[in-house]
């Protein structure tokens, strides 16, 4: 079983040479964020909400951060977008470490 705070997995060859490695995190805590979009909404900065509030903040701690994305292809009032004939929502995850 993997540790919720994270583990490192390595694939090694018979001489102990590392062929591949990956950090795996199974537990996450939510962080309130605010998205600041450009005028045509094609790009955005993602900030912790406390940074934009003007209140004293602490820096983001070391660790692995994860953004779960949901892309609605068939949103009310917008053109319907399709991929391979489907217009259902698409979900993805971006995960990155801060050290």
Secondary structure, 3 states (H helix, E strand, C coil): CCCCCCEEEEEECCCCCEEEEEEECCCCCCCCEEEEECCCCCCEEEEEHHHHCCCCCCCCCCEEEEEEEEECCCCCCCCCCCECCECCCEEEEEEEEEC
